Amino acid sequence: MQTGLSEMPTPFENLANFNRLVHEPARLSILTALAACDKADFVFLRNITGLTKGNLSSHLTRLEEADLVEIEKVFEDKQPVTYISLTGQGRDALRDYWKRFDQVRKDLRELKPLRAT
Amino acid sequence: MDQHRLDRIRLLSSRFQELQGLRVAFAGIVIVIVVGAYLIAASAPTNNGAMIAVAGSIVLMVPGVWRLSRYYASAFGRQVWKPGRFTWLFLPAYFVVAWSLHAAIPSIPAGAPTVAIIVVVSAWVAIRDWPWRTYYLAAPVAVGIAFSFTASGGGVLSPHLTLAVLFLTIGGAFVPIGILDHMLLVKLMNEARISGSRPALTND
């Protein structure tokens, strides 16, 4: 007989179910930075995450392909500026990631070591 | 990814506008110079005169603050801040509270509610961003010192100088606070640059 308890995912299963696209440190830092503002330009994101131009660009491409961020190119004071913002889907993905993360942390804290009989 | 790095990114992104402290420091310097000049030049300084001097200093601040905003944009990048849902209520609420206080207690000096709000907001910033921006406690401390000085002075300071002294104190407090905010911004951006070059943040 299956009990409700046995159907619950273990912390390790939860860990394995993390959204890999969000979980990757560089992308997580980009999404975290964007979640705290309306939009930010490429230079700001490069400074705040410490990523190189190439790295940041490739991560942004992956995030844009997954529809987690939106990239907008505009001119300000005759200078080209690339603004990046989080999409609704991106915001949901980040919220869901932290929810899972907190759950895993909580579950791991509650884990008790098995005693040898 | 370690917690400190994420906390730093969150702080930098959510407080980027506030951490552009050279603007605040510049505003403080202008207030000190203009109010100081008013105190020296006026034969009989008044609280209303001090208020006008502060209003005048705001006009002088604008071009400098604009130039400093451009400096921050070119040095650290641009970011569009998302105001909170109820931020727009702050100014009307302030006017309602200040007006009600003056109506109920006419003896309150004209700038007292403004000073009280600066004290509360500064203390709130220090608590909200604890432990990064504890130096914001300098503003309530400065106002407290100014008040105790005027209250215990026993006639040393004319009541007509109360506001001018308070504005001088606040302007003076803005300078170190602004410089410390700027230094925190530069320090955290440098930390981000160094930590970003570590192998943990590479392509997947």
Interface residues (C-beta under 8 A of the other chain):
Chain A: R20 E24 P25 A26 R27 L28 S29 T32 A33 L34 A35 A36 C37 D38 K39 A40 D41 F42 V43 F44 L45 R46 N47 I48 T49 G50 L51 T52 N55 S58 H59 R62 E76 V81 Y83
Chain B: M1 R5 L6 I9 R10 L12 S13 S14 F16 F76 G77 R78 Q79 V80 W81 K82 M189 A192 R193 I194 S195 G196 S197 A200 L201 T202 N203 D204
